[in-house]
Amino acid sequence: MAVQEAGQGAGTAAHGGGCTCGDCPHGAREGHRRAVAEFVARRDEFAAGRGLPAAVAYSASASRQWVSEELTQSAVAVAERGRAEGTAWLARLWLRTLYVLWAAVVLLLLVQALTAVGAGWTGARTAGLLAALVVVCALSAASWFHRARGGALAPVIGEDNRLSTSRTVAAAWVLFVAYAVLVLAGRLAAASDPAERDALISGLDLARGAGVVTVLAVVCGIAVLVRRVVGLRILGQRLQKARAHRPRAADLLTDDAGRGTFTDIQYVVIGAVALVFAAVRLARRPDQLPDLPWGLAVLVLVSAATYLAGKYAEGGRPVILSVVRAREAGDLDGPIRTGDDIEIRGAGFVPPGAQSADRLSRMVVRIGAVNVHVPLIPVAGGFSNPTDGVLTVPVPAEVEPGSVEVQVVTAAGVVTNRCVVEVTE
Protein backbone atom coordinates (compact mmCIF):
# COMPACT_ATOMS: atom_id res chain seq x y z
CA MET A 1 0.00 0.00 0.00
CA ALA A 2 2.81 2.38 0.88
CA VAL A 3 4.55 1.56 -2.39
CA GLN A 4 1.34 2.22 -4.32
CA GLU A 5 0.78 5.57 -2.59
CA ALA A 6 4.40 6.51 -3.23
CA GLY A 7 3.99 5.65 -6.91
CA GLN A 8 0.85 7.75 -7.17
CA GLY A 9 2.58 10.67 -5.47
CA ALA A 10 5.56 10.38 -7.82
CA GLY A 11 3.23 10.32 -10.85
CA THR A 12 1.44 13.44 -9.65
CA ALA A 13 4.74 15.22 -9.05
CA ALA A 14 6.00 14.19 -12.47
CA HIS A 15 2.95 15.67 -14.16
CA GLY A 16 2.52 18.79 -12.11
CA GLY A 17 0.41 20.42 -14.82
CA GLY A 18 3.14 20.35 -17.43
CA CYS A 19 2.42 17.23 -19.48
CA THR A 20 0.21 17.20 -22.57
CA CYS A 21 -1.59 13.88 -22.09
CA GLY A 22 -5.08 14.14 -23.50
CA ASP A 23 -6.93 12.54 -20.56
CA CYS A 24 -4.47 13.41 -17.80
CA PRO A 25 -6.03 15.48 -14.98
CA HIS A 26 -2.66 17.19 -14.57
CA GLY A 27 -2.34 17.97 -18.27
CA ALA A 28 -1.61 21.23 -20.06
CA ARG A 29 -5.12 22.61 -19.60
CA GLU A 30 -5.07 21.99 -15.84
CA GLY A 31 -1.59 23.50 -15.60
CA HIS A 32 -2.72 26.62 -17.41
CA ARG A 33 -5.83 26.93 -15.26
CA ARG A 34 -3.78 26.69 -12.08
CA ALA A 35 -1.23 29.21 -13.32
CA VAL A 36 -4.00 31.69 -14.16
CA ALA A 37 -5.63 31.21 -10.76
CA GLU A 38 -2.31 31.78 -8.98
CA PHE A 39 -1.60 34.90 -11.02
CA VAL A 40 -5.05 36.40 -10.36
CA ALA A 41 -4.75 35.72 -6.63
CA ARG A 42 -1.29 37.31 -6.55
CA ARG A 43 -2.42 40.34 -8.55
CA ASP A 44 -5.43 40.95 -6.30
CA GLU A 45 -3.24 40.52 -3.23
CA PHE A 46 -0.87 43.24 -4.44
CA ALA A 47 -3.81 45.44 -5.43
CA ALA A 48 -5.08 45.24 -1.85
CA GLY A 49 -1.67 46.33 -0.52
CA ARG A 50 -0.69 42.94 0.89
CA GLY A 51 2.34 40.75 0.27
CA LEU A 52 4.95 43.52 0.07
CA PRO A 53 8.30 42.81 1.75
CA ALA A 54 9.42 45.26 4.41
CA ALA A 55 12.53 46.14 2.41
CA VAL A 56 10.49 47.92 -0.30
CA ALA A 57 7.37 48.94 1.63
CA TYR A 58 8.95 52.22 2.73
CA SER A 59 9.05 53.64 -0.82
CA ALA A 60 6.13 53.95 -3.20
CA SER A 61 8.36 53.83 -6.28
CA ALA A 62 10.36 50.86 -4.98
CA SER A 63 7.25 48.90 -4.05
CA ARG A 64 5.67 49.66 -7.41
CA GLN A 65 8.76 48.44 -9.23
CA TRP A 66 8.97 45.28 -7.11
CA VAL A 67 5.28 44.50 -7.64
CA SER A 68 5.65 45.04 -11.39
CA GLU A 69 8.63 42.67 -11.59
CA GLU A 70 6.87 39.99 -9.56
CA LEU A 71 3.74 40.19 -11.70
CA THR A 72 5.80 40.15 -14.89
CA GLN A 73 7.56 36.93 -13.89
CA SER A 74 4.25 35.35 -12.91
CA ALA A 75 2.67 36.50 -16.19
CA VAL A 76 5.51 34.92 -18.20
CA ALA A 77 4.80 31.61 -16.48
CA VAL A 78 1.10 31.94 -17.32
CA ALA A 79 1.95 32.67 -20.96
CA GLU A 80 4.18 29.60 -21.18
CA ARG A 81 1.40 27.45 -19.76
CA GLY A 82 -1.03 29.03 -22.21
CA ARG A 83 1.18 28.23 -25.18
CA ALA A 84 1.59 24.64 -23.98
CA GLU A 85 -2.17 24.31 -23.56
CA GLY A 86 -2.74 25.75 -27.03
CA THR A 87 -0.27 23.33 -28.61
CA ALA A 88 -1.84 20.35 -26.87
CA TRP A 89 -5.32 21.55 -27.85
CA LEU A 90 -4.33 21.80 -31.51
CA ALA A 91 -2.80 18.33 -31.40
CA ARG A 92 -6.13 16.91 -30.18
CA LEU A 93 -8.25 18.99 -32.54
CA TRP A 94 -7.64 16.82 -35.60
CA LEU A 95 -9.45 13.89 -33.98
CA ARG A 96 -12.41 16.11 -33.15
CA THR A 97 -12.58 17.32 -36.73
CA LEU A 98 -12.63 13.71 -37.90
CA TYR A 99 -15.53 12.93 -35.57
CA VAL A 100 -17.48 15.92 -36.89
CA LEU A 101 -16.79 15.04 -40.54
CA TRP A 102 -17.86 11.42 -40.24
CA ALA A 103 -20.86 12.39 -38.13
CA ALA A 104 -21.89 14.66 -41.02
CA VAL A 105 -21.71 11.68 -43.39
CA VAL A 106 -23.88 9.59 -41.05
CA LEU A 107 -26.34 12.48 -40.77
CA LEU A 108 -26.50 12.76 -44.56
CA LEU A 109 -27.20 9.03 -44.79
CA LEU A 110 -30.01 9.30 -42.25
CA VAL A 111 -31.58 12.27 -44.02
CA GLN A 112 -31.43 10.47 -47.37
CA ALA A 113 -32.93 7.33 -45.86
CA LEU A 114 -35.78 9.27 -44.27
CA THR A 115 -36.55 11.27 -47.41
CA ALA A 116 -36.40 8.09 -49.50
CA VAL A 117 -39.37 6.62 -47.66
CA GLY A 118 -42.19 6.54 -50.15
CA ALA A 119 -40.15 8.12 -52.95
CA GLY A 120 -37.63 5.30 -53.19
CA TRP A 121 -33.85 5.28 -53.37
CA THR A 122 -32.47 7.01 -56.45
CA GLY A 123 -29.15 7.23 -58.22
CA ALA A 124 -28.84 10.85 -57.14
CA ARG A 125 -28.91 9.79 -53.50
CA THR A 126 -26.17 7.25 -54.12
CA ALA A 127 -24.09 9.83 -55.97
CA GLY A 128 -24.55 12.34 -53.13
CA LEU A 129 -23.47 9.82 -50.51
CA LEU A 130 -20.44 8.70 -52.52
CA ALA A 131 -19.43 12.32 -53.13
CA ALA A 132 -19.63 13.00 -49.40
CA LEU A 133 -17.44 9.97 -48.71
CA VAL A 134 -14.83 11.17 -51.20
CA VAL A 135 -14.74 14.66 -49.69
CA VAL A 136 -14.57 13.38 -46.12
CA CYS A 137 -11.85 10.86 -46.94
CA ALA A 138 -9.77 13.62 -48.54
CA LEU A 139 -10.28 15.85 -45.50
CA SER A 140 -9.44 12.96 -43.18
CA ALA A 141 -6.14 12.40 -44.98
CA ALA A 142 -5.39 16.12 -44.79
CA SER A 143 -6.21 16.04 -41.08
CA TRP A 144 -3.65 13.29 -40.52
CA PHE A 145 -0.86 15.13 -42.31
CA HIS A 146 -1.69 18.39 -40.46
CA ARG A 147 -2.60 16.82 -37.12
CA ALA A 148 -0.13 19.04 -35.24
CA ARG A 149 -1.74 22.19 -36.65
CA GLY A 150 -5.42 21.48 -36.10
CA GLY A 151 -6.19 18.82 -38.69
CA ALA A 152 -8.69 19.85 -41.35
CA LEU A 153 -8.87 23.34 -39.84
CA ALA A 154 -5.17 24.04 -40.47
CA PRO A 155 -5.76 25.92 -43.78
CA VAL A 156 -8.23 28.33 -42.14
CA ILE A 157 -6.02 29.18 -39.14
CA GLY A 158 -4.26 32.48 -39.72
CA GLU A 159 -0.71 33.49 -38.92
CA ASP A 160 -1.95 35.01 -35.65
CA ASN A 161 -3.22 31.56 -34.56
CA ARG A 162 -6.87 32.58 -34.91
CA LEU A 163 -9.57 31.25 -37.20
CA SER A 164 -9.65 33.42 -40.30
CA THR A 165 -13.14 34.56 -41.29
CA SER A 166 -12.26 35.08 -44.95
CA ARG A 167 -10.51 31.72 -45.29
CA THR A 168 -13.33 29.87 -43.53
CA VAL A 169 -16.02 31.34 -45.78
CA ALA A 170 -13.92 30.63 -48.88
CA ALA A 171 -13.17 27.06 -47.73
CA ALA A 172 -16.88 26.39 -47.15
CA TRP A 173 -17.74 27.47 -50.69
CA VAL A 174 -14.83 25.50 -52.19
CA LEU A 175 -15.92 22.31 -50.42
CA PHE A 176 -19.54 22.82 -51.46
CA VAL A 177 -18.70 23.37 -55.14
CA ALA A 178 -16.35 20.37 -55.10
CA TYR A 179 -19.12 18.26 -53.59
CA ALA A 180 -21.62 19.45 -56.21
CA VAL A 181 -19.25 18.60 -59.07
CA LEU A 182 -18.57 15.16 -57.56
CA VAL A 183 -22.33 14.51 -57.38
CA LEU A 184 -22.66 15.29 -61.08
CA ALA A 185 -19.59 13.14 -61.83
CA GLY A 186 -21.10 10.20 -59.94
CA ARG A 187 -24.40 10.51 -61.75
CA LEU A 188 -22.59 10.81 -65.08
CA ALA A 189 -20.58 7.66 -64.38
CA ALA A 190 -23.75 5.71 -63.57
CA ALA A 191 -25.82 7.08 -66.46
CA SER A 192 -26.43 4.67 -69.36
CA ASP A 193 -28.81 6.73 -71.46
CA PRO A 194 -27.03 9.12 -73.88
CA ALA A 195 -29.77 11.73 -73.39
CA GLU A 196 -29.25 11.62 -69.61
CA ARG A 197 -25.48 12.00 -70.04
CA ASP A 198 -25.98 15.01 -72.28
CA ALA A 199 -28.35 16.56 -69.74
CA LEU A 200 -25.82 16.07 -66.96
CA ILE A 201 -23.01 17.60 -68.99
CA SER A 202 -25.19 20.56 -69.86
CA GLY A 203 -25.80 20.99 -66.14
CA LEU A 204 -22.21 22.21 -65.88
CA ASP A 205 -22.80 25.05 -68.33
CA LEU A 206 -21.71 28.44 -67.09
CA ALA A 207 -25.14 29.90 -67.82
CA ARG A 208 -26.66 27.70 -65.10
CA GLY A 209 -23.92 28.00 -62.50
CA ALA A 210 -22.81 31.59 -63.12
CA GLY A 211 -24.04 32.78 -59.73
CA VAL A 212 -22.22 30.08 -57.78
CA VAL A 213 -19.02 30.48 -59.84
CA THR A 214 -19.07 34.25 -59.32
CA VAL A 215 -19.53 33.92 -55.57
CA LEU A 216 -16.77 31.30 -55.39
CA ALA A 217 -14.36 33.52 -57.30
CA VAL A 218 -15.13 36.55 -55.13
CA VAL A 219 -14.84 34.83 -51.73
CA CYS A 220 -11.57 33.14 -52.75
CA GLY A 221 -10.23 36.45 -54.03
CA ILE A 222 -11.29 38.15 -50.78
CA ALA A 223 -9.40 35.51 -48.76
CA VAL A 224 -6.19 36.12 -50.72
CA LEU A 225 -6.58 39.91 -50.76
CA VAL A 226 -7.32 40.17 -47.03
CA ARG A 227 -4.15 38.25 -46.22
CA ARG A 228 -2.16 40.62 -48.41
CA VAL A 229 -3.82 43.72 -46.96
CA VAL A 230 -3.28 42.63 -43.35
CA GLY A 231 0.35 41.72 -44.03
CA LEU A 232 1.14 45.06 -45.68
CA ARG A 233 -0.61 47.03 -42.92
CA ILE A 234 1.38 45.18 -40.27
CA LEU A 235 4.68 45.82 -42.07
CA GLY A 236 3.69 49.45 -42.52
CA GLN A 237 2.93 49.72 -38.76
CA ARG A 238 -0.65 50.71 -39.49
CA LEU A 239 -2.08 47.58 -37.86
CA GLN A 240 -1.11 45.86 -34.62
CA LYS A 241 -1.47 42.08 -34.26
CA ALA A 242 -0.99 39.97 -31.15
CA ARG A 243 -0.75 36.20 -31.51
CA ALA A 244 -3.42 34.14 -29.76
CA HIS A 245 -2.66 31.05 -27.68
CA ARG A 246 -5.10 28.95 -29.73
CA PRO A 247 -7.90 29.42 -32.27
CA ARG A 248 -11.51 29.63 -31.12
CA ALA A 249 -14.80 29.36 -32.98
CA ALA A 250 -15.67 32.89 -31.80
CA ASP A 251 -12.78 34.22 -33.91
CA LEU A 252 -15.08 34.06 -36.93
CA LEU A 253 -17.36 36.74 -35.47
CA THR A 254 -15.05 38.83 -33.28
CA ASP A 255 -11.94 40.96 -33.50
CA ASP A 256 -8.62 40.17 -31.84
CA ALA A 257 -9.90 41.54 -28.52
CA GLY A 258 -12.93 39.21 -28.52
CA ARG A 259 -15.48 41.91 -29.33
CA GLY A 260 -18.12 41.15 -31.95
CA THR A 261 -17.57 43.04 -35.21
CA PHE A 262 -20.31 43.97 -37.66
CA THR A 263 -18.27 43.31 -40.80
CA ASP A 264 -17.30 39.77 -39.77
CA ILE A 265 -20.76 38.86 -38.50
CA GLN A 266 -22.61 40.03 -41.61
CA TYR A 267 -20.09 38.30 -43.89
CA VAL A 268 -20.47 34.95 -42.09
CA VAL A 269 -24.26 35.19 -41.78
CA ILE A 270 -24.95 36.18 -45.39
CA GLY A 271 -22.42 33.66 -46.68
CA ALA A 272 -24.01 30.89 -44.60
CA VAL A 273 -27.53 31.79 -45.76
CA ALA A 274 -26.48 31.76 -49.40
CA LEU A 275 -24.67 28.45 -48.89
CA VAL A 276 -27.76 26.85 -47.35
CA PHE A 277 -29.88 28.10 -50.26
CA ALA A 278 -27.40 26.63 -52.75
CA ALA A 279 -27.40 23.31 -50.89
CA VAL A 280 -31.20 23.16 -51.06
CA ARG A 281 -31.09 23.90 -54.78
CA LEU A 282 -28.56 21.09 -55.26
CA ALA A 283 -30.77 18.68 -53.33
CA ARG A 284 -33.78 19.62 -55.47
CA ARG A 285 -31.88 19.63 -58.77
CA PRO A 286 -28.94 17.20 -58.48
CA ASP A 287 -28.55 17.13 -62.27
CA GLN A 288 -26.89 20.57 -62.51
CA LEU A 289 -24.82 23.06 -60.59
CA PRO A 290 -26.94 25.06 -58.13
CA ASP A 291 -28.39 28.03 -60.03
CA LEU A 292 -27.86 30.68 -57.36
CA PRO A 293 -30.14 33.65 -58.20
CA TRP A 294 -28.28 36.81 -59.14
CA GLY A 295 -30.06 38.74 -56.44
CA LEU A 296 -28.61 36.47 -53.76
CA ALA A 297 -25.22 36.40 -55.48
CA VAL A 298 -25.06 40.20 -55.55
CA LEU A 299 -26.01 40.23 -51.87
CA VAL A 300 -22.99 38.02 -51.12
CA LEU A 301 -20.77 40.32 -53.20
CA VAL A 302 -21.95 43.38 -51.29
CA SER A 303 -21.29 41.56 -48.02
CA ALA A 304 -17.78 40.63 -49.20
CA ALA A 305 -17.07 44.23 -50.21
CA THR A 306 -18.22 45.42 -46.79
CA TYR A 307 -15.95 42.89 -45.09
CA LEU A 308 -12.97 43.98 -47.19
CA ALA A 309 -13.64 47.65 -46.47
CA GLY A 310 -13.71 46.83 -42.77
CA LYS A 311 -10.26 45.26 -43.06
CA TYR A 312 -8.93 48.44 -44.63
CA ALA A 313 -10.54 50.58 -41.92
CA GLU A 314 -9.56 48.61 -38.80
CA GLY A 315 -6.53 49.32 -36.68
CA GLY A 316 -4.33 52.35 -36.86
CA ARG A 317 -0.93 53.42 -35.65
CA PRO A 318 -0.59 54.30 -31.94
CA VAL A 319 -0.08 57.99 -31.30
CA ILE A 320 1.17 60.18 -28.46
CA LEU A 321 -0.93 63.29 -28.02
CA SER A 322 0.78 64.83 -25.00
CA VAL A 323 3.20 64.17 -22.15
CA VAL A 324 2.65 65.80 -18.75
CA ARG A 325 4.06 65.49 -15.27
CA ALA A 326 2.02 63.07 -13.17
CA ARG A 327 0.71 64.78 -10.06
CA GLU A 328 -0.67 63.14 -6.96
CA ALA A 329 -2.91 64.80 -4.40
CA GLY A 330 -0.92 67.29 -2.35
CA ASP A 331 1.98 67.59 -4.80
CA LEU A 332 3.16 71.03 -5.89
CA ASP A 333 3.02 71.99 -9.53
CA GLY A 334 6.34 72.14 -11.31
CA PRO A 335 8.40 71.09 -14.32
CA ILE A 336 9.37 67.52 -15.19
CA ARG A 337 12.46 66.44 -13.27
CA THR A 338 14.42 63.22 -13.17
CA GLY A 339 12.72 60.88 -10.72
CA ASP A 340 9.26 62.25 -11.45
CA ASP A 341 6.49 60.24 -13.03
CA ILE A 342 5.26 61.35 -16.42
CA GLU A 343 1.84 60.64 -17.87
CA ILE A 344 1.78 59.85 -21.59
CA ARG A 345 -1.63 60.48 -23.14
CA GLY A 346 -2.61 59.16 -26.54
CA ALA A 347 -4.38 56.25 -28.23
CA GLY A 348 -3.64 52.71 -29.39
CA PHE A 349 -1.01 51.84 -26.79
CA VAL A 350 -2.54 48.39 -26.08
CA PRO A 351 -3.17 46.36 -29.27
CA PRO A 352 -6.38 44.29 -29.47
CA GLY A 353 -5.75 40.89 -27.91
CA ALA A 354 -2.72 42.13 -25.94
CA GLN A 355 -4.49 42.81 -22.65
CA SER A 356 -2.73 39.94 -20.87
CA ALA A 357 -0.09 40.83 -18.31
CA ASP A 358 2.80 39.19 -20.17
CA ARG A 359 2.14 41.39 -23.21
CA LEU A 360 1.50 44.53 -21.17
CA SER A 361 4.87 44.02 -19.50
CA ARG A 362 6.61 44.20 -22.90
CA MET A 363 5.66 47.83 -23.41
CA VAL A 364 8.62 50.22 -23.40
CA VAL A 365 8.85 54.00 -23.32
CA ARG A 366 11.93 55.59 -24.87
CA ILE A 367 12.89 58.76 -23.02
CA GLY A 368 15.81 60.12 -24.94
CA ALA A 369 18.35 57.29 -25.14
CA VAL A 370 16.92 55.42 -22.13
CA ASN A 371 14.41 52.57 -22.47
CA VAL A 372 11.96 52.48 -19.57
CA HIS A 373 9.71 49.46 -19.09
CA VAL A 374 6.15 50.41 -18.26
CA PRO A 375 5.36 49.25 -14.71
CA LEU A 376 2.31 47.09 -14.09
CA ILE A 377 0.05 48.71 -11.47
CA PRO A 378 -2.55 46.17 -10.31
CA VAL A 379 -6.09 46.93 -9.28
CA ALA A 380 -8.92 44.55 -8.46
CA GLY A 381 -9.73 42.70 -11.68
CA GLY A 382 -6.99 44.19 -13.86
CA PHE A 383 -4.39 46.92 -14.17
CA SER A 384 -4.63 50.69 -13.93
CA ASN A 385 -1.36 51.03 -15.82
CA PRO A 386 -0.75 50.63 -18.69
CA THR A 387 -4.00 51.39 -20.50
CA ASP A 388 -4.84 52.01 -24.13
CA GLY A 389 -4.89 55.78 -23.72
CA VAL A 390 -2.62 56.57 -20.75
CA LEU A 391 0.79 55.34 -19.62
CA THR A 392 2.63 56.34 -16.45
CA VAL A 393 6.39 55.79 -16.20
CA PRO A 394 9.18 57.28 -14.05
CA VAL A 395 11.88 59.48 -15.54
CA PRO A 396 15.12 57.66 -14.62
CA ALA A 397 18.22 59.48 -13.40
CA GLU A 398 20.07 58.44 -16.57
CA VAL A 399 18.00 60.89 -18.64
CA GLU A 400 20.02 64.01 -19.37
CA PRO A 401 18.31 67.33 -18.57
CA GLY A 402 17.08 69.31 -21.54
CA SER A 403 14.84 68.57 -24.50
CA VAL A 404 14.27 64.84 -24.90
CA GLU A 405 12.06 62.83 -27.22
CA VAL A 406 9.48 60.41 -25.85
CA GLN A 407 8.24 57.40 -27.82
CA VAL A 408 6.17 54.36 -26.92
CA VAL A 409 6.91 50.86 -28.21
CA THR A 410 3.79 48.69 -27.94
CA ALA A 411 3.64 44.96 -27.28
CA ALA A 412 3.19 44.40 -31.03
CA GLY A 413 6.49 46.20 -31.73
CA VAL A 414 4.92 49.31 -33.27
CA VAL A 415 6.58 52.64 -32.44
CA THR A 416 4.58 55.82 -31.91
CA ASN A 417 5.40 59.32 -33.03
CA ARG A 418 7.95 61.44 -31.12
CA CYS A 419 6.91 63.98 -28.50
CA VAL A 420 9.48 66.45 -27.19
CA VAL A 421 9.47 67.33 -23.47
CA GLU A 422 11.70 69.44 -21.28
CA VAL A 423 13.44 67.70 -18.37
CA THR A 424 15.06 69.86 -15.69
CA GLU A 425 17.51 68.96 -12.93
N, C-alpha and C positions, 0 to 999 in steps of 0.2 A: 504494500500500500504506500509506504514511504517512497519507494522507488518510482511508483506511478505518479504520485503527487509531484515529485522532483522533476520527472519528465515533462509533466504538464506545465510546471512553472518555467522550465527551460524553454519550452516551445513558445510560451507567451512572451518571454523576454526576447527570444530570437525574432519574433514578429514585431512587436512593439509599434505597430502602425505603419511600418515601412515596407512590408512586402506587397506584392501586387496579385496575390492569389484571388481568383474570382469569388470564391465562397468563404474566404477567410474572414472571421469577425474582426481581425486585427489588420485588415488589408489597407490599401491606399486610401480608400474613402473614409474609413474609420480614423486613420492617422490624420487626414486633412481636417476632419470634423473636430478632433481633439485639439489640433493646433489652433484652429480658429477660436474654439471656446477658451483656450488658455490666453490667446492674444486679447480677446474681448474683455476677459476678466482683468487682465493686467492693465489694459487701457483705461477701463472704468475705475480701477483702483487708483491710478495716477491722477485721473480727472477729479477724484474726490479728495486729493491731497494726501493720500496714504502711500506707504511703501518707499518713501524717500529716505536714503541714508543720512545720518547726522552730518556727514562730512560735506554734503552739498546743500543741506536744508537752509543754511544761513544766507545763501545768495539766490535771488530769483533767477538770475541769468545762468548760474551754475546748475541749479536744479532743473531748469528748462532744458539745458543742453544734455544733462544726464538722462532725463526722461526721454528726450528725443532719440538718443543713442540706444537706450534699452528697447524702445518700441521699434526702432528700425531693425535691430537684430532679430527681434521676435517676428516682425513682419517678413523678413527674409526667409525665416524658417517656415512660415505659413505659405509663402509663395512656392517654396520647394515642394512642400506637401501637395499644394494645388497642382503643380505641374506633374507630379507623380500620379496623382489621382486622375488627371486628364489623360495621361498616356495609357494608364490601365483601362480607363473607360473606353478609349478609342479601340484598344486591342480586343475588348469584349463586344464592341458594337457590331462587328461584322457578322457574328452569330445571330444577333437580334435582327439584323437586316435580312438574313436568310430566312428566319422564322416568319417575318412579315411577308416576304416575297412568296414563299410557298403557301402561306395561309391565304394570300390573294388568289393563288391558283385554285386552291380547294374551294374558296368562296365562289369563284367563277364557275367551277364545276357544279356546285349546288344550285346556283342561279339558273344555269342552263338546264339542269335536270328538272327544276321546278317549272320553268317556262315551257319545257318540252311536253309536260303533261297535257294531253289532249291534242296538241299540235304535232307531236311526234318529233323524233330526233332527225335533224337535217345535216347535210354536208357542211353547211355554214357553221353549225355548232362545233362540229369536229375540227374544222379549220381554225376556228377561234381558240379552241382549247389547245390545239397543237402549236399555234402561234404563241400563246401565253407560255407554254412549256419551253419553247425555243428562247424567248426573251428572258425568262427566269433562269434558265440554265446558263445563258451568257452572263447574266448579272451575278449568278452564284460563282462562276469562275473568276469574274473580276473581283468579287468580294474576297476570294481566297488569296489572290495575288496582292491585294491591297488591304489585307487584314490588319496590318499595323497602323493604317491610316483611316480606319472607319469603314472598311469594306466597300459596299456599293455606293456609299455616300462620299467616298474620297474625292471624286471629281467635282462635287458641289461645295466642298469645304475650301474657303478662301485662304489666302496667305496669312490672314490675321487669326486663323483657327476658328472662324465662325462660319455658319452656314451662309452661303451667298444666295441672296434672293434672286438675282438675275440668272445665275447658273441653275438654280433649282427649277425655275419656271421654264428655262430653255430645255433642261434635261427631261422634264415631264412631257413637253411637246415632242421632243425627239423620240422618246420611247413610245409615245402614242402613235406617231406616224409610222415608225418601224413596225409596230404591232399591226396597224391597218394594212400595210403592204404585205406583211407575212400572211395575213388572213386571205387576201386576194391571191397570193402565190399558192397557198394551200388549196383553195378552191379551183384555181387554174390547173393544178397538178391532178386533181381528182376529176376534172370535167372530161367527159367523153364526147359530148355533142359539139361539133364545130361552131354552131351558133352560140352556144353558151360560152365557149372559149373567147369568141370575138366580143361578146358582151362584157366579159370580165376584163379583157384587155382595154376596151374602150372606157371602162370604169377608171382607168388611170390617166385619162386625158386631162390636160391642164384646165380645160374649160370647166370641168366638174370639181376639181380639187384646188382651184385657184385661191380660194379663201384660206384653206388650211396651209397651202404652200407659202402664201404671203405672210401669214402669222408666224410660221416656223422660221422663215428667213429673218423676220424682224426680231423675234425674241432671241435667236442665236446671235444676230448682229449686236443686239443690246448687251448680251452677256460679254462679248469680246470687247465692245467699246467701253463698257463700264470698268472693266479691268484696266484698260489703257488709261482712262480718265483718272481713276483713283491712283494708279501708279505715278502718273505725271504730277498730280496735285501733291502727292506725298514728297516726291523729289523736289518739287518747287516750294516746299514748306508752306503750302496753302491748305493742307489737310493733315491733321494729326491722327495717327492710328496707334492703338495699344492692343497688343496680342492678348487674346482670351486664353484661359486655361483649357477649355474644351468647347466644342460647338454645342449649341442648344437649339431645339425646335423654334423657340421664341425669336431666334436671330432673323427668321424670315420676315417678321413683322415689326422689329424694333431696331433702334440704332445701337451703336456700340455701348451706350450707357444703359441699355435696357428699356428705354422709353419707346412707346409705340410711335411710329412715323406714318403719316398719311400716305406718302408716296409708295412706301413698301406695301402697306396694307391694301391699297386700291389695286396695285399691280398684281398681287397674289390673288385677291378675291376675283377680279375680273378675269384673270387668266384661268383660274379654276372653274369659273362658271362657263367660260367658253369651251374649256376642255371637256366638261361634263356634257355640254350640248353636242359636241363633236362625237363623243362616245355613244350617245344615244342615237345619233344619226347613223353611226357605223353599225350599231346593233339592228337598226331598222332596215338599213340598206347595205348588207355586207358584200354586195357585188360591185362596189365602187368606193373611191375615197370619199370621206365625209364632205358633203358640199356645205361648208360653213357659209352662212349668208354674209353678204358684204357688209351689212349693217353691224353684225356682231364682230366681223373681222376689223372694221374701222374702229370699233369701240376698243378692241385690244390694242390697236396701233396708237390710239390716243392715250391709253393707259401707259403703254411703253414709253411714249414721248414724255409724259408727266414724270415717270420714274427716272428717266435719264436727266431731265431738267433738275430734278431734286438732287441727283448726284453732283451736278455742276454747282448747285447752290449751297450744299452743305459744307460745314467746316469753316475755315478761315484762319488766318495767321494770328497768333497771340500778339497783343499789343499792350505797351505800357502807356498809360495816359498821364500819370503824374507820380512823383516820389516826394513824400513829406516825412517829417520827423514824427515818430510815434510818441504820443503823449498820454500818460496815465493821469488819473485824477490826483490833483495836488501838485503836479509837476509845473515848473515855470516854463514859459515859452522861450524859445531860443533857436539858434541855428543848429544844423546837424554837426555833431562832433563824433570823433572816434569813440566807440563804446556805446553810442546811442542806438536805439532801434529805429529803423526806417520802415515806413509803410508804403508798399508799392501797389498802386491802384491801376487797374486795367481790365482786360478781358481775355479769356481763353487760356489761362494759366494751367488749368487741369483738363487734359484731353478727355473726351468721352470714353468711358471704360477704364480710366486710370485713377479711380477714386480709392483704390486699395492702398494700404499704408506703405507697402513695399515700393509702389510706383510714386507715391507722394514724396517719399524720402529721397528719390533720385533728383528732385528739382534743385537747381543751383541758380544762385544770383551772382552775376559777375559785377563786382564793384571795383572799377579800375582794373588792376591786374590780379585782384584777389577773387578766388572762387569761394563763395559762402553757401554752404548747404542750408536749405530752408528747414528750420526746426519744426518738428511735429508737436503741436500743442493739443493734448487730448481734452475732450469734453465728453459728457455722457452721450454715448451713441455715435461718436465720430470725432472730428478734429475741427478746431476753430482756425487752425493755420496748418498748411496753406489752404486757400480756397480759390475758386475760379476767377474771382475778381480782385482779391486782396492777398498780398503776401507781407509778412513781417519778418525781418531778419536784422541781426545786429551788424553794426559797422565795425569790423575788426581793427585792431591797432595797427595792422600792417598797411592799411590804406593811407596813402600820403595825403596830407591836407591840400586843398585846392579843388579845381574842377575835375570831377571824375565822371565816367560814363557808367550807367547802370543798365544791365541786360538780364533777362530771365531766360534760362534754358529749361524747357518743360521736360516731363518724363518721356515724351515722344522724341526728344532731341531737337525740337524746333526752337530757334532763337528769336527773341522779340526784337523790336526796334531799340535804339539807344536813347537814353534819357540822361541829360547832364545835370548833376547836382553839385552844390558847393559843400565841401567838408572842411570845417575849421578845427583848429587844435583845441 
